[in-house]
Amino acid sequence: MKFIGRTAELKRLKKEFSSDEMRMALIYGRRRVGKSELVKEAIKGSDIKSIYYECKQVTEASNVQSICDIISESFKLPKLGYTSIEDLLNYVFTLSKDDNLVFVLDEYPYLRENVKGLDIFWI
């Protein structure tokens, strides 16, 4: 399917991706308006390493394992054995120190439901 429109939004995301500073972007809005597709399109048009994960309504451990699998596959690493989201996020931040990295947690509220205090991690 061809992506149409959202030129200004794509440009802004690509600008965020290419920054040498560590940044965090929050994309929010009504359901079913194309937020996920916008992010995927911005990543697709970028040569920056990326991790895209759509959070599920499952346990923290299950979400963490799925993210570990994506990271291992994307970066050609041995299987990662993290069991907590906090430890995994610390690892992702370590990866981002050497290279620009886009890390997307789509449907974040599903993860937050099962990990009390997760929002404090981002402060």
All heavy atoms as an XYZ file, in Angstrom:
1007
protein
N       0.833     -1.164      0.000
C       0.000      0.000      0.000
C       0.885      1.235      0.000
O       1.891      1.301      0.700
C      -0.908      0.004      1.237
C      -1.774      1.212      1.248
S      -2.951      1.492      2.593
C      -3.047      0.090      3.559
N       0.517      2.227     -0.772
C       1.276      3.464     -0.884
C       0.898      4.424      0.242
O      -0.275      4.612      0.541
C       1.013      4.107     -2.241
C       1.844      5.323     -2.504
C       1.604      5.863     -3.889
C       2.448      7.108     -4.078
N       2.181      7.746     -5.350
N       1.904      5.019      0.844
C       1.683      6.001      1.911
C       1.501      7.370      1.266
O       2.331      7.816      0.479
C       2.879      6.015      2.863
C       2.658      6.850      4.093
C       2.019      6.315      5.195
C       3.072      8.169      4.137
C       1.815      7.067      6.334
C       2.872      8.933      5.271
C       2.240      8.384      6.364
N       0.406      8.041      1.635
C       0.085      9.334      1.029
C      -0.100     10.376      2.128
O      -0.746     10.125      3.143
C      -1.216      9.242      0.190
C      -1.030      8.221     -0.926
C      -1.598     10.607     -0.373
C      -2.279      7.905     -1.684
N       0.466     11.552      1.901
C       0.253     12.674      2.808
C       1.170     12.667      4.010
O       2.193     11.986      4.043
N       0.796     13.473      4.992
C       1.547     13.612      6.241
C       2.996     14.027      6.004
O       3.902     13.629      6.734
C       1.511     12.321      7.060
C       0.133     11.844      7.468
C      -0.263     12.478      8.790
N      -1.548     12.040      9.265
C      -1.726     11.182     10.245
N      -0.707     10.634     10.858
N      -2.940     10.871     10.643
N       3.224     14.835      4.970
C       4.576     15.259      4.614
C       5.249     16.014      5.750
O       6.411     15.747      6.076
C       4.532     16.143      3.348
O       3.831     15.425      2.328
C       5.926     16.473      2.866
N       4.551     16.945      6.364
C       5.135     17.736      7.457
C       5.470     16.849      8.652
O       6.539     16.997      9.273
C       4.176     18.847      7.874
N       4.576     15.919      8.973
C       4.809     15.024     10.100
C       5.999     14.099      9.839
O       6.820     13.854     10.733
C       3.561     14.203     10.413
C       2.400     15.009     10.957
C       1.481     15.565      9.860
O       1.889     15.582      8.674
O       0.360     15.971     10.197
N       6.094     13.575      8.612
C       7.231     12.722      8.254
C       8.543     13.496      8.359
O       9.536     12.989      8.896
C       7.075     12.190      6.825
C       6.183     10.979      6.644
C       5.958     10.700      5.166
C       6.768      9.765      7.327
N       8.536     14.723      7.875
C       9.737     15.562      7.928
C      10.147     15.798      9.381
O      11.333     15.716      9.717
C       9.472     16.891      7.220
C      10.662     17.780      7.123
C      10.335     19.046      6.333
C      11.522     19.976      6.283
N      11.224     21.212      5.561
N       9.189     16.058     10.229
C       9.493     16.314     11.648
C      10.068     15.065     12.323
O      11.026     15.146     13.079
C       8.222     16.763     12.357
C       8.375     16.972     13.834
C       8.257     18.410     14.208
N       8.608     18.611     15.586
C       7.759     18.941     16.532
N       6.499     19.153     16.234
N       8.168     19.122     17.759
N       9.470     13.910     12.055
C       9.986     12.671     12.638
C      11.406     12.378     12.149
O      12.276     12.004     12.940
C       9.073     11.490     12.318
C       7.829     11.346     13.168
C       6.968     10.203     12.655
C       8.189     11.112     14.624
N      11.650     12.552     10.870
C      12.978     12.294     10.330
C      14.009     13.238     10.943
O      15.150     12.847     11.191
C      12.959     12.384      8.813
C      12.226     11.219      8.182
C      12.150     11.338      6.689
C      11.340     10.186      6.108
N      11.282     10.216      4.658
N      13.600     14.456     11.208
C      14.488     15.414     11.868
C      14.817     14.931     13.281
O      15.966     14.988     13.724
C      13.840     16.793     11.915
C      14.707     17.848     12.532
C      14.012     19.200     12.528
C      14.867     20.224     13.251
N      14.190     21.514     13.363
N      13.810     14.443     13.997
C      14.032     13.897     15.340
C      14.981     12.701     15.282
O      15.883     12.577     16.094
C      12.709     13.473     15.984
C      11.790     14.606     16.353
C      12.334     15.478     17.465
O      12.889     14.928     18.443
O      12.223     16.702     17.347
N      14.776     11.825     14.306
C      15.594     10.629     14.170
C      17.067     10.973     13.942
O      17.950     10.273     14.403
C      15.134      9.761     12.999
C      13.790      9.120     13.165
C      13.206      8.473     12.096
C      13.097      9.156     14.363
C      11.966      7.855     12.224
C      11.850      8.558     14.495
C      11.292      7.909     13.423
N      17.324     12.026     13.193
C      18.699     12.332     12.811
C      19.450     13.181     13.832
O      20.630     13.457     13.651
C      18.716     13.026     11.448
O      18.041     14.263     11.533
N      18.806     13.563     14.902
C      19.464     14.368     15.930
C      20.569     13.574     16.618
O      20.461     12.369     16.813
C      18.438     14.818     16.977
O      19.087     15.443     18.058
N      21.637     14.261     16.989
C      22.722     13.616     17.731
C      22.403     13.532     19.223
O      23.118     12.879     19.972
C      24.025     14.376     17.535
C      24.594     14.175     16.146
O      24.280     13.139     15.520
O      25.344     15.051     15.674
N      21.355     14.183     19.654
C      20.944     14.159     21.054
C      19.957     13.024     21.287
O      19.245     12.614     20.377
C      20.259     15.475     21.424
C      21.129     16.690     21.247
C      20.340     17.980     21.431
O      19.109     17.918     21.664
O      20.963     19.044     21.330
N      19.914     12.541     22.533
C      18.911     11.545     22.868
C      17.577     12.268     23.027
O      17.482     13.245     23.769
C      19.260     10.804     24.153
C      18.281      9.676     24.452
S      18.730      8.700     25.882
C      19.968      7.648     25.171
N      16.590     11.832     22.310
C      15.285     12.470     22.344
C      14.194     11.430     22.497
O      14.384     10.265     22.199
C      15.035     13.249     21.056
C      16.008     14.370     20.848
C      15.655     15.131     19.623
N      16.569     16.243     19.472
C      16.267     17.319     18.819
N      15.102     17.443     18.251
N      17.144     18.284     18.702
N      13.050     11.919     22.929
C      11.880     11.056     23.034
C      10.716     11.803     22.410
O      10.536     12.997     22.658
C      11.575     10.743     24.493
C      10.458      9.739     24.638
S      10.381      9.122     26.316
C       8.923      9.940     26.879
N       9.959     11.129     21.582
C       8.793     11.734     20.949
C       7.560     10.935     21.333
O       7.595      9.705     21.370
C       8.956     11.740     19.429
N       6.523     11.630     21.630
C       5.241     11.007     21.947
C       4.276     11.333     20.824
O       4.092     12.499     20.488
C       4.708     11.544     23.277
C       3.320     11.089     23.679
C       3.316      9.589     23.955
C       2.872     11.854     24.913
N       3.705     10.308     20.247
C       2.727     10.500     19.185
C       1.406      9.977     19.709
O       1.297      8.813     20.091
C       3.151      9.755     17.902
C       4.501     10.297     17.442
C       2.083      9.901     16.830
C       5.123      9.531     16.329
N       0.436     10.855     19.762
C      -0.848     10.451     20.313
C      -1.975     11.021     19.460
O      -1.774     11.934     18.664
C      -0.984     10.908     21.766
C      -1.006     12.408     21.935
C      -2.202     13.108     22.005
C       0.176     13.129     22.013
C      -2.222     14.480     22.138
C       0.173     14.499     22.152
C      -1.029     15.173     22.219
O      -1.040     16.530     22.354
N      -3.136     10.450     19.632
C      -4.309     10.888     18.888
C      -5.376      9.818     18.920
O      -5.196      8.746     19.508
N      -6.471     10.124     18.279
C      -7.573      9.157     18.216
C      -7.090      7.861     17.569
O      -6.149      7.836     16.796
C      -8.721      9.726     17.387
C      -9.436     10.876     18.027
C     -10.692     11.281     17.239
N     -10.617     11.040     15.817
C     -10.310     11.962     14.903
N     -10.031     13.197     15.267
N     -10.282     11.661     13.628
N      -7.797      6.800     17.890
C      -7.491      5.507     17.286
C      -7.844      5.526     15.797
O      -8.741      6.218     15.372
C      -8.275      4.400     17.996
C      -7.849      4.235     19.466
C      -8.455      2.998     20.121
N      -7.946      1.751     19.565
C      -6.739      1.240     19.815
N      -5.901      1.895     20.579
N      -6.366      0.096     19.282
N      -7.067      4.726     15.066
C      -7.345      4.462     13.650
C      -7.182      5.687     12.738
O      -7.889      5.815     11.747
C      -8.752      3.878     13.464
C      -9.131      2.743     14.386
C      -8.397      1.464     14.186
N      -8.501      0.989     12.823
C      -7.664      0.126     12.257
N      -6.655     -0.337     12.938
N      -7.819     -0.261     11.031
N      -6.246      6.583     13.081
C      -6.010      7.740     12.207
C      -4.657      7.648     11.486
O      -4.304      8.560     10.743
C      -6.115      9.088     12.969
C      -7.520      9.301     13.487
C      -5.087      9.194     14.072
N      -3.899      6.578     11.741
C      -2.661      6.359     10.996
C      -1.372      6.677     11.732
O      -0.324      6.833     11.101
N      -1.417      6.746     13.050
C      -0.197      7.057     13.817
C       0.875      5.989     13.605
O       2.032      6.307     13.352
C      -0.518      7.179     15.310
C      -1.504      8.289     15.650
C      -1.817      8.344     17.126
C      -2.475      7.090     17.665
N      -3.814      6.796     17.175
N       0.489      4.737     13.714
C       1.461      3.646     13.560
C       2.049      3.632     12.154
O       3.263      3.466     11.983
C       0.803      2.297     13.853
O       0.369      2.248     15.193
N       1.224      3.813     11.166
C       1.711      3.819      9.780
C       2.639      4.999      9.522
O       3.610      4.881      8.771
C       0.546      3.817      8.785
C      -0.239      2.524      8.781
C       0.627      1.291      8.556
O       1.484      1.298      7.626
O       0.472      0.309      9.303
N       2.353      6.131     10.143
C       3.229      7.296     10.029
C       4.614      6.961     10.559
O       5.632      7.227      9.910
C       2.635      8.483     10.793
C       3.523      9.707     10.941
C       3.766     10.368      9.591
C       2.893     10.700     11.922
N       4.681      6.369     11.726
C       5.968      6.016     12.331
C       6.692      4.977     11.475
O       7.894      5.099     11.209
C       5.777      5.507     13.774
C       7.078      4.961     14.332
C       5.237      6.609     14.662
N       5.980      3.969     11.026
C       6.594      2.935     10.191
C       7.159      3.529      8.900
O       8.241      3.154      8.448
C       5.582      1.841      9.863
C       5.214      0.972     11.041
C       4.133     -0.020     10.638
C       3.561     -0.757     11.819
N       2.448     -1.656     11.417
N       6.433      4.443      8.310
C       6.886      5.090      7.077
C       8.135      5.931      7.338
O       9.072      5.925      6.532
C       5.775      5.964      6.492
C       6.107      6.581      5.160
C       6.188      5.584      4.020
O       5.671      4.459      4.133
O       6.780      5.950      2.982
N       8.172      6.636      8.448
C       9.338      7.455      8.779
C      10.569      6.574      9.001
O      11.671      6.911      8.569
C       9.056      8.302     10.016
N      10.360      5.435      9.649
C      11.473      4.502      9.876
C      11.939      3.912      8.550
O      13.136      3.825      8.292
C      11.053      3.373     10.847
C      10.881      3.926     12.261
C      12.067      2.240     10.826
C      10.262      2.940     13.236
N      10.984      3.526      7.725
C      11.310      2.891      6.443
C      12.158      3.827      5.579
O      13.065      3.386      4.889
C      10.023      2.505      5.714
C      10.243      1.736      4.436
C       8.976      1.147      3.880
C       7.969      2.209      3.529
N       6.764      1.686      2.892
N      11.904      5.113      5.638
C      12.634      6.072      4.828
C      13.926      6.550      5.455
O      14.539      7.486      4.985
N      14.348      5.893      6.517
C      15.539      6.310      7.239
C      16.581      5.207      7.200
O      16.258      4.033      7.133
C      15.162      6.619      8.695
O      16.300      6.816      9.480
N      17.843      5.581      7.267
C      18.901      4.569      7.321
C      19.394      4.352      8.750
O      20.409      3.707      8.975
C      20.060      4.939      6.400
C      20.687      6.278      6.755
O      20.153      6.988      7.625
O      21.729      6.609      6.156
N      18.669      4.864      9.712
C      19.018      4.729     11.122
C      18.496      3.388     11.635
O      17.386      2.967     11.296
C      18.430      5.900     11.938
C      19.046      7.219     11.468
C      18.677      5.705     13.421
C      18.388      8.445     12.047
N      19.287      2.731     12.468
C      18.855      1.463     13.057
C      17.573      1.700     13.851
O      17.422      2.733     14.510
C      19.923      0.914     13.988
C      21.188      0.488     13.290
C      22.204     -0.007     14.289
C      23.497     -0.362     13.605
N      24.517     -0.775     14.578
N      16.688      0.728     13.804
C      15.421      0.907     14.511
C      14.912     -0.397     15.089
O      15.221     -1.482     14.595
C      14.368      1.500     13.577
O      14.083      0.611     12.525
N      14.139     -0.225     16.154
C      13.433     -1.328     16.801
C      11.989     -0.884     16.896
O      11.695      0.156     17.497
C      13.984     -1.595     18.217
C      15.469     -1.932     18.173
C      13.181     -2.698     18.906
C      16.159     -1.828     19.520
N      11.106     -1.620     16.273
C       9.675     -1.299     16.321
C       8.969     -2.459     16.997
O       9.087     -3.596     16.564
C       9.113     -1.090     14.913
C       7.640     -0.767     14.912
C       7.200      0.544     14.925
C       6.681     -1.779     14.932
C       5.851      0.852     14.944
C       5.334     -1.482     14.958
C       4.925     -0.169     14.953
O       3.587      0.130     14.988
N       8.235     -2.147     18.061
C       7.501     -3.198     18.760
C       6.102     -2.707     19.092
O       5.923     -1.627     19.651
C       8.213     -3.608     20.052
C       7.446     -4.665     20.816
C       7.294     -5.939     20.297
C       6.848     -4.371     22.028
C       6.574     -6.905     20.968
C       6.128     -5.340     22.720
C       5.991     -6.599     22.182
O       5.264     -7.548     22.850
N       5.132     -3.510     18.742
C       3.742     -3.220     19.096
C       3.419     -3.997     20.368
O       3.350     -5.225     20.365
C       2.792     -3.642     17.978
C       1.366     -3.265     18.270
C       0.431     -3.591     17.117
O       0.861     -3.535     15.951
O      -0.733     -3.925     17.406
N       3.279     -3.251     21.469
C       3.010     -3.865     22.772
C       1.702     -4.650     22.732
O       0.758     -4.267     22.038
C       2.946     -2.797     23.864
S       4.462     -1.828     24.012
N       1.684     -5.723     23.485
C       0.506     -6.603     23.545
C      -0.101     -6.562     24.939
O       0.557     -6.190     25.906
C       0.908     -8.044     23.226
C       1.729     -8.223     21.974
C       0.906     -8.082     20.726
C       1.665     -8.427     19.474
N       2.440     -7.376     18.884
N      -1.329     -6.980     25.031
C      -2.006     -7.064     26.327
C      -1.671     -8.405     26.967
O      -2.538     -9.252     27.157
C      -3.513     -6.882     26.157
C      -3.900     -5.468     25.802
C      -5.392     -5.308     25.656
O      -6.000     -5.905     24.776
N      -5.979     -4.507     26.527
N      -0.395     -8.563     27.284
C       0.109     -9.776     27.924
C       1.003     -9.349     29.083
O       1.157     -8.170     29.355
C       0.881    -10.664     26.918
C      -0.047    -11.176     25.817
C       2.055     -9.911     26.298
N       1.636    -10.307     29.725
C       2.475    -10.001     30.874
C       3.713     -9.207     30.471
O       4.118     -9.203     29.306
C       2.953    -11.300     31.557
O       3.790    -12.014     30.636
C       1.778    -12.166     31.999
N       4.319     -8.579     31.477
C       5.584     -7.874     31.243
C       6.609     -8.824     30.643
O       7.281     -8.493     29.660
C       6.112     -7.287     32.550
C       7.489     -6.669     32.426
C       8.060     -6.180     33.746
O       7.447     -6.410     34.815
O       9.122     -5.547     33.705
N       6.729    -10.012     31.231
C       7.731    -10.980     30.768
C       7.530    -11.344     29.301
O       8.508    -11.462     28.548
C       7.683    -12.230     31.635
N       6.293    -11.502     28.890
C       6.013    -11.859     27.496
C       6.386    -10.716     26.547
O       6.984    -10.942     25.493
C       4.540    -12.231     27.338
O       4.277    -12.637     26.026
N       6.029     -9.486     26.922
C       6.407     -8.332     26.107
C       7.921     -8.191     26.044
O       8.488     -7.956     24.977
C       5.782     -7.042     26.656
C       4.377     -6.809     26.160
O       4.113     -6.803     24.964
N       3.458     -6.618     27.085
N       8.588     -8.339     27.182
C      10.047     -8.214     27.233
C      10.694     -9.265     26.338
O      11.614     -8.966     25.570
C      10.560     -8.318     28.691
C      12.075     -8.494     28.731
C      10.149     -7.086     29.485
N      10.225    -10.501     26.408
C      10.795    -11.569     25.587
C      10.615    -11.264     24.098
O      11.537    -11.476     23.299
C      10.181    -12.924     25.923
C      10.852    -14.068     25.197
C      12.344    -14.123     25.451
O      12.789    -14.204     26.580
N      13.145    -14.035     24.400
N       9.458    -10.747     23.736
C       9.222    -10.416     22.327
C      10.148     -9.301     21.854
O      10.678     -9.357     20.739
C       7.763     -9.995     22.123
O       6.900    -11.084     22.379
N      10.366     -8.299     22.698
C      11.285     -7.214     22.339
C      12.714     -7.758     22.241
O      13.455     -7.408     21.313
C      11.200     -6.051     23.350
C       9.798     -5.432     23.340
C      12.246     -4.975     23.028
C       9.537     -4.461     24.487
N      13.092     -8.615     23.173
C      14.418     -9.246     23.118
C      14.621     -9.988     21.798
O      15.688     -9.896     21.173
C      14.608    -10.216     24.281
S      14.946     -9.450     25.864
N      13.607    -10.710     21.373
C      13.688    -11.460     20.118
C      13.894    -10.519     18.935
O      14.703    -10.798     18.042
C      12.425    -12.304     19.908
C      12.306    -13.447     20.900
O      13.292    -13.773     21.588
O      11.184    -13.999     21.010
N      13.176     -9.410     18.913
C      13.303     -8.440     17.819
C      14.704     -7.834     17.811
O      15.328     -7.702     16.758
C      12.223     -7.346     17.941
C      10.849     -7.937     17.639
C      12.525     -6.173     17.006
C       9.688     -7.029     17.977
N      15.204     -7.463     18.979
C      16.547     -6.873     19.066
C      17.593     -7.873     18.608
O      18.488     -7.539     17.819
C      16.838     -6.376     20.496
C      15.929     -5.192     20.838
C      18.309     -5.985     20.639
C      15.993     -4.768     22.294
N      17.502     -9.108     19.093
C      18.471    -10.139     18.698
C      18.478    -10.340     17.193
O      19.544    -10.423     16.571
C      18.152    -11.460     19.397
O      18.348    -11.354     20.778
N      17.299    -10.398     16.611
C      17.186    -10.612     15.169
C      17.685     -9.394     14.395
O      18.455     -9.523     13.448
C      15.732    -10.913     14.795
C      15.536    -11.205     13.329
C      14.078    -11.512     13.012
O      13.426    -12.212     13.800
O      13.610    -11.028     11.968
N      17.255     -8.207     14.807
C      17.606     -6.983     14.077
C      19.099     -6.676     14.119
O      19.667     -6.188     13.146
C      16.845     -5.787     14.646
O      15.462     -5.958     14.487
N      19.723     -6.934     15.256
C      21.126     -6.586     15.434
C      22.063     -7.796     15.342
O      23.245     -7.692     15.638
C      21.323     -5.867     16.771
C      20.677     -4.515     16.803
C      19.362     -4.372     17.218
C      21.372     -3.390     16.397
C      18.752     -3.131     17.243
C      20.776     -2.135     16.412
C      19.460     -2.000     16.836
N      21.480     -8.935     14.946
C      22.261    -10.168     14.792
C      23.056    -10.482     16.062
O      24.265    -10.730     16.034
C      23.159    -10.078     13.566
C      22.365     -9.934     12.278
C      23.251     -9.802     11.091
C      22.543     -9.631      9.777
N      21.205     -9.218      9.697
N      22.339    -10.466     17.176
C      22.921    -10.744     18.482
C      22.446    -12.105     18.983
O      21.393    -12.589     18.554
C      22.481     -9.674     19.494
C      22.911     -8.242     19.217
C      22.200     -7.287     20.161
C      24.415     -8.117     19.364
N      23.189    -12.696     19.900
C      22.686    -13.920     20.533
C      21.376    -13.607     21.268
O      21.082    -12.445     21.564
C      23.775    -14.299     21.529
C      24.965    -13.496     21.165
C      24.486    -12.305     20.412
N      20.639    -14.634     21.573
C      19.366    -14.466     22.273
C      19.580    -13.697     23.579
O      20.460    -14.040     24.369
C      18.755    -15.830     22.557
C      17.370    -15.776     23.131
C      16.802    -17.183     23.229
C      15.470    -17.193     23.896
N      14.367    -16.966     23.012
N      18.797    -12.644     23.769
C      18.884    -11.842     24.988
C      18.004    -12.456     26.063
O      16.928    -12.970     25.771
C      18.441    -10.402     24.710
C      19.247     -9.641     23.663
C      18.629     -8.269     23.412
C      20.696     -9.502     24.087
N      18.437    -12.374     27.309
C      17.715    -13.023     28.396
C      17.134    -12.070     29.423
O      17.008    -12.443     30.585
N      16.781    -10.873     29.018
C      16.205     -9.925     29.978
C      14.811    -10.383     30.391
O      14.064    -10.955     29.595
C      16.153     -8.516     29.385
C      17.523     -7.942     29.180
C      18.126     -7.965     27.926
C      18.233     -7.414     30.247
C      19.393     -7.462     27.739
C      19.514     -6.903     30.065
C      20.082     -6.930     28.814
O      21.346     -6.440     28.631
N      14.459    -10.111     31.647
C      13.138    -10.501     32.148
C      12.329     -9.306     32.631
O      11.130     -9.425     32.832
C      13.261    -11.518     33.296
O      14.086    -10.961     34.326
C      13.869    -12.823     32.793
N      12.974     -8.155     32.821
C      12.234     -6.964     33.243
C      12.374     -5.883     32.186
O      13.417     -5.768     31.536
C      12.732     -6.439     34.596
O      13.921     -5.702     34.438
N      11.343     -5.104     32.042
C      11.367     -4.033     31.042
C      12.413     -2.988     31.411
O      13.071     -2.423     30.539
C       9.963     -3.409     30.838
C       9.943     -2.514     29.590
C       9.515     -2.635     32.050
C      10.086     -3.243     28.297
N      12.601     -2.737     32.700
C      13.592     -1.740     33.109
C      14.997     -2.150     32.673
O      15.748     -1.336     32.116
C      13.547     -1.527     34.625
C      14.487     -0.439     35.084
C      14.348     -0.122     36.562
O      13.382     -0.557     37.211
O      15.248      0.575     37.063
N      15.366     -3.397     32.898
C      16.685     -3.873     32.481
C      16.834     -3.830     30.963
O      17.885     -3.445     30.435
C      16.929     -5.298     32.980
C      17.104     -5.371     34.488
O      17.386     -4.326     35.118
O      16.940     -6.480     35.044
N      15.787     -4.209     30.267
C      15.825     -4.193     28.809
C      15.960     -2.770     28.275
O      16.746     -2.499     27.366
C      14.573     -4.861     28.226
C      14.479     -4.873     26.698
C      15.668     -5.582     26.071
C      13.172     -5.518     26.275
N      15.217     -1.832     28.843
C      15.317     -0.447     28.394
C      16.704      0.126     28.671
O      17.245      0.874     27.847
C      14.239      0.411     29.055
C      12.808      0.114     28.608
C      11.813      0.935     29.412
C      12.623      0.341     27.118
N      17.289     -0.234     29.800
C      18.661      0.200     30.068
C      19.615     -0.336     29.000
O      20.522      0.370     28.557
C      19.111     -0.246     31.463
C      18.569      0.645     32.549
O      18.471      1.859     32.387
N      18.207      0.055     33.672
N      19.410     -1.567     28.576
C      20.234     -2.146     27.519
C      20.036     -1.390     26.199
O      21.003     -1.076     25.505
C      19.912     -3.635     27.340
C      20.685     -4.265     26.218
C      22.051     -4.475     26.331
C      20.045     -4.640     25.044
C      22.775     -5.045     25.286
C      20.757     -5.209     24.001
C      22.123     -5.409     24.124
O      22.823     -5.961     23.083
N      18.792     -1.091     25.868
C      18.505     -0.347     24.632
C      19.181      1.024     24.679
O      19.769      1.473     23.693
C      16.985     -0.218     24.395
C      16.682      0.757     23.260
C      16.381     -1.586     24.104
N      19.122      1.693     25.828
C      19.771      2.992     25.954
C      21.287      2.845     25.781
O      21.943      3.701     25.193
C      19.432      3.656     27.281
C      17.995      4.091     27.378
C      17.355      4.095     28.595
C      17.281      4.494     26.262
C      16.022      4.493     28.698
C      15.955      4.890     26.350
C      15.328      4.887     27.569
N      21.858      1.741     26.266
C      23.281      1.486     26.078
C      23.602      1.315     24.593
O      24.599      1.850     24.104
C      23.711      0.222     26.856
O      23.437      0.425     28.243
C      25.184     -0.079     26.674
N      22.759      0.594     23.870
C      22.952      0.430     22.433
C      22.942      1.779     21.717
O      23.664      1.983     20.743
C      21.844     -0.444     21.831
C      21.864     -1.937     22.076
C      20.625     -2.589     21.482
C      23.123     -2.563     21.504
N      22.124      2.687     22.206
C      21.957      3.974     21.521
C      23.094      4.953     21.805
O      23.154      6.011     21.193
C      20.621      4.603     21.903
O      20.650      5.055     23.246
N      23.994      4.616     22.703
C      25.115      5.519     22.996
C      26.104      5.582     21.844
O      26.718      6.611     21.606
C      25.830      5.089     24.278
C      25.035      5.375     25.525
C      25.794      4.948     26.755
C      24.956      5.199     27.999
N      25.621      4.739     29.207
N      26.280      4.479     21.132
C      27.264      4.421     20.052
C      26.694      4.801     18.696
O      27.413      5.329     17.853
C      27.862      3.018     19.967
C      28.643      2.657     21.225
O      29.217      3.573     21.844
O      28.662      1.471     21.587
N      25.438      4.513     18.467
C      24.798      4.775     17.174
C      23.415      5.365     17.394
O      22.767      5.071     18.400
C      24.622      3.467     16.379
C      25.941      2.869     15.941
O      26.778      3.613     15.420
O      26.107      1.652     16.121
N      22.971      6.165     16.426
C      21.582      6.616     16.475
C      20.679      5.394     16.414
O      20.942      4.451     15.675
C      21.263      7.544     15.308
C      21.758      8.952     15.549
O      22.275      9.277     16.607
N      21.591      9.794     14.565
N      19.643      5.416     17.190
C      18.728      4.286     17.276
C      17.322      4.818     17.495
O      17.102      5.665     18.365
C      19.128      3.377     18.436
C      18.206      2.224     18.784
C      18.187      1.195     17.656
C      18.639      1.563     20.079
N      16.393      4.332     16.717
C      14.986      4.662     16.905
C      14.343      3.463     17.584
O      14.404      2.340     17.069
C      14.288      4.948     15.558
C      12.800      5.165     15.768
C      14.927      6.147     14.875
N      13.748      3.700     18.741
C      13.098      2.637     19.500
C      11.633      3.016     19.668
O      11.318      4.016     20.306
C      13.776      2.475     20.861
C      13.188      1.392     21.722
C      13.077      0.099     21.263
C      12.765      1.673     23.006
C      12.552     -0.906     22.062
C      12.237      0.685     23.822
C      12.139     -0.605     23.337
N      10.749      2.228     19.071
C       9.321      2.532     19.072
C       8.586      1.498     19.911
O       8.716      0.291     19.678
C       8.745      2.518     17.639
C       7.254      2.777     17.656
C       9.469      3.521     16.762
N       7.826      1.983     20.879
C       6.899      1.139     21.631
C       5.496      1.582     21.240
O       4.956      2.530     21.800
C       7.110      1.293     23.140
C       8.384      0.698     23.706
C       8.529      1.043     25.187
C       8.424     -0.806     23.506
N       4.944      0.915     20.267
C       3.591      1.218     19.807
C       2.596      0.571     20.777
O       2.894     -0.468     21.367
C       3.394      0.662     18.396
C       2.213      1.286     17.670
O       1.481      2.088     18.280
O       2.032      0.963     16.479
N       1.456      1.183     20.934
C       0.435      0.706     21.882
C       1.007      0.617     23.302
O       0.741     -0.320     24.056
C      -0.147     -0.644     21.443
C      -0.859     -0.609     20.107
C      -2.158      0.201     20.106
O      -2.620      0.650     21.186
O      -2.713      0.403     19.013
N       1.783      1.612     23.668
C       2.448      1.682     24.968
C       1.506      1.452     26.157
O       1.896      0.786     27.119
C       3.164      3.033     25.087
C       3.786      3.290     26.424
C       4.974      2.676     26.783
C       3.191      4.150     27.335
C       5.556      2.913     28.018
C       3.765      4.398     28.571
C       4.945      3.771     28.905
O       5.506      4.001     30.122
N       0.266      1.956     26.132
C      -0.613      1.722     27.289
C      -0.791      0.241     27.640
O      -0.996     -0.098     28.801
C      -1.941      2.355     26.871
C      -1.536      3.445     25.935
C      -0.377      2.858     25.161
N      -0.706     -0.640     26.652
C      -0.820     -2.074     26.952
C       0.340     -2.533     27.825
O       0.159     -3.347     28.731
C      -0.847     -2.909     25.667
C      -2.082     -2.709     24.820
C      -2.036     -2.891     23.451
C      -3.302     -2.342     25.384
C      -3.159     -2.728     22.659
C      -4.424     -2.162     24.605
C      -4.353     -2.357     23.245
O      -5.467     -2.192     22.473
N       1.525     -2.040     27.563
C       2.676     -2.391     28.384
C       2.549     -1.774     29.769
O       2.793     -2.432     30.776
C       3.965     -1.914     27.703
C       5.276     -2.236     28.395
C       5.473     -3.745     28.512
C       6.436     -1.605     27.640
N       2.136     -0.529     29.803
C       2.012      0.190     31.075
C       0.994     -0.463     32.005
O       1.156     -0.441     33.222
C       1.632      1.640     30.801
C       1.694      2.506     32.040
C       1.329      3.924     31.749
N      -0.055      3.962     31.338
C      -0.577      4.896     30.557
N       0.168      5.850     30.089
N      -1.836      4.864     30.230
N      -0.044     -1.081     31.453
C      -1.057     -1.762     32.274
C      -0.441     -2.840     33.159
O      -0.901     -3.080     34.268
C      -2.109     -2.445     31.377
C      -3.119     -1.533     30.784
C      -4.042     -2.282     29.819
O      -3.978     -3.529     29.730
O      -4.822     -1.603     29.132
N       0.585     -3.510     32.647
C       1.169     -4.653     33.349
C       2.475     -4.341     34.068
O       3.043     -5.227     34.698
C       1.397     -5.800     32.357
C       0.086     -6.372     31.876
O      -0.752     -6.747     32.669
N      -0.090     -6.424     30.572
N       2.946     -3.116     33.960
C       4.205     -2.742     34.606
C       3.950     -1.468     35.416
O       4.037     -0.356     34.895
C       5.336     -2.518     33.580
C       6.648     -2.236     34.307
C       5.467     -3.698     32.652
N       3.643     -1.633     36.660
C       3.349     -0.486     37.528
C       4.608      0.353     37.685
O       5.706     -0.153     37.880
C       2.834     -0.947     38.895
C       1.580     -1.792     38.822
C       0.464     -1.057     38.119
C      -0.765     -1.947     37.984
N      -1.579     -1.643     36.853
N       4.447      1.661     37.576
C       5.561      2.591     37.743
C       6.419      2.752     36.510
O       7.459      3.409     36.571
N       6.026      2.181     35.395
C       6.827      2.256     34.189
C       7.022      3.701     33.718
O       8.102      4.064     33.266
C       6.214      1.420     33.064
C       6.981      1.387     31.754
C       8.379      0.802     31.952
C       6.233      0.571     30.718
N       6.013      4.519     33.854
C       6.124      5.899     33.390
C       7.210      6.660     34.133
O       7.819      7.573     33.576
C       4.791      6.637     33.531
C       3.753      6.117     32.573
O       4.115      5.450     31.587
O       2.559      6.384     32.788
N       7.520      6.297     35.338
C       8.554      6.970     36.121
C       9.919      6.741     35.496
O      10.794      7.587     35.574
C       8.520      6.479     37.593
C       7.218      6.915     38.235
C       9.721      6.994     38.377
C       6.961      6.315     39.587
N      10.093      5.606     34.829
C      11.365      5.264     34.180
C      11.772      6.330     33.185
O      12.956      6.594     32.988
C      11.261      3.904     33.499
C      12.554      3.433     32.899
C      13.491      2.787     33.687
C      12.830      3.648     31.567
C      14.690      2.362     33.142
C      14.027      3.222     31.012
C      14.954      2.572     31.806
N      10.821      6.934     32.521
C      11.108      7.882     31.434
C      11.503      9.251     31.935
O      11.949     10.089     31.169
C       9.898      7.997     30.522
C       9.512      6.698     29.913
C       8.439      5.948     30.243
C      10.189      5.965     28.896
N       8.407      4.795     29.499
C       9.469      4.799     28.646
C      11.345      6.200     28.159
C       9.864      3.859     27.711
C      11.729      5.261     27.224
C      10.992      4.107     27.001
N      11.330      9.532     33.216
C      11.614     10.877     33.728
C      13.092     11.104     33.880
O      13.838     10.314     34.255
C      10.881     11.102     35.084
C       9.387     11.031     34.836
C      11.280     12.427     35.692
C       8.566     11.115     36.085
